[in-house]
Amino acid sequence: KINWDINEAGAWPKPIKVAAGVLVFIIIVSFGYYKFTSEKVAQLNTEKKEVADALNNYQYAWRMAQNLELHQKQYKQIQSSLAEMMKLMPTKAEVASLLIDISQTGLSSGLEFELFKPAGKINKGDVIELPINIKVIGQYSELGLFISGLATLPRIVTIKNIQINPANNMLAMSALITTYREGNSQVESDAKVLDNSALVCLEHDGLVVAGCKKKSTVVT
């Protein structure tokens, strides 16, 4: 009878000792092989990812190179469009003239101004926004003429925050008109820009415009 106690392994029959030795050898070799291969598999996966990333980067660079001429053309078009847009912005010296054009567009459309109030410049870096709060009274068709007239002005003018309400058989429209000018430094003084003596003075009780000889709600 064989005593299977590992401490009595020396007393085991020779065939069993050989088999046990082979089994231990196989276990040791298998463990070593597993550890070796698992490290190599991890390394291989890392290298596969690096190759895939490099291939993706190469493909992207290749597509960019193939489309370089197209991108350069598009960039030039954008630059050209931007230059054209900048031409539509009034210079600092032209702002007062543009304010006159806006007010006269409203009056020529048949509207009556109750408010024309520049809200102060907003510096956006390369561009300065010049918002103006307005309130006008008139017929629906006259409001339409005014808005379409703003679109035909030679400089960029936008209108938003439009509110229209009934007002004694007429319509009262409040809105925020915004024009723009370049944000680069210019030599004209703010006093010159805000000289609105040429603005239309309205025959209404209200605030007085600097340079206006009548009462008006046109305000700077």
Buried (B, 14 or more C-beta within 10 A) or exposed (E): EEEEEEEEEEEBEEEEEEEEEEEEEEEEEEEEEEEEEEEEEEEEEEEEEEEEEEEEEEEEEEEEEEEEEEEEEEEEEEEEEEEEEBEEBBBBBBBBEBBBBBBBBBBEBBBBBBBBBBBEBEEEEEBBBBBBBBBBBBBEEBBEBBBEBBEEBEBBBEBEEEEEEEEEEBBBBBBBBBBBBBBEEEEEEEEEBBBBEBBBBBEBEBBBBEEBEEBBBBBB
